[in-house]
Amino acid sequence: MANTLNPKGWVKNYADYLYNHAMYRTRNSALSEDLVQDTFVSAYKAKDNFKGAASEKTWLVTILKNKIIDHYRKASTRKQVNVSQLGDAADYFFDTTNEDGANGSPRGAQMQTEGMNLTEQNELNGILFSCFDKLPEKWGEISKMKLVDDATTEEITKAFNITKSNFWVILHRAKLQLRECLQHNWVNE
């Protein structure tokens, strides 16, 4: 049975859900509102192309995800950062030596998340979001797409118009910053 659209009910039924999804990805209220509004406008314009293969909600979320990717793609072309050009300076900011000075995993205690209660999980989520916010905008979005949304490398490199090697460098350095931030704000509390 093919799904149908009910544009009159979109705002009532999906606005809050789409806004929360956008906030989760952008951490910017005004931007999230704009993206949701753009989603509804684009969906309404494309309603005649809806084939009914997905649910109305899934279709709207897909449009929103594309709007978010488009936003970051445009933002990344305005302010181009090529992490491969950081060279030796990056080593200063991304310390990957262990306690005895040899290259390896970053210093610090291992994070333990097993057996956490709901309050601790919520606290960790809040800290994790604040750590994502400390990353450069492009790095944060790439990391969220890979680590949270399980997007493929191909999807991410296409969305941000970067090479695979540049993607892996960004992801590696973002992970190191996230780990350091989490160790500082969660492990050492």
Phi, psi and omega in degrees: 000126181284140177283154180240166180254146174228079184304331180295335182261000184301309183298313181296316187275330191232350185302312181296317180298313180295320178298314180298321177296315179295320178297321179300322183274325187253334183057033182220113186298310183297317179297318180299317178299316179297318181295321178294317178298316178299324178298312180296320180295313180296319180297318180296319179295329184260009186301330180289341180269355180293123184265349179083009180289329179246166176288162179303315181297313180299319179298315180294320179296320178298318177297317179299316179301319178295324177296318179295314178300316178300319179301311182289329176296315178295319179296323182288333178281335176286325184230084185285125176236120178251103185295338180292343179274355181290328176053226184295332179299328180295328180298330178294320182274335183241075183291118180243026176265145177271185189299330180270008175089355180277152176294145181168211180284154182300153178297159171121167182286152175286139178280134177249120180242352180291142176076014180284143176277174185300319179298316179294321178297317179295320178296316178298318178301317178298317179294319179299317177298318180293328176291319176300322181294336181279344177287155170304146188309312182295318180297317180299316181291319178298316180296316179297318180299318183280311189275329183260312185270353181058036177291152179282160178301318181298317179299317184289315180296325178290317182297324183255002179053053179233162178281163178297319180295321177296320177302312183293326176294314179300312182297317179299311182291324177295318178299319179297318178294318179298316180298314179299316180297315179294320178296320181289319187263343183244307184292320186268016180291000000 
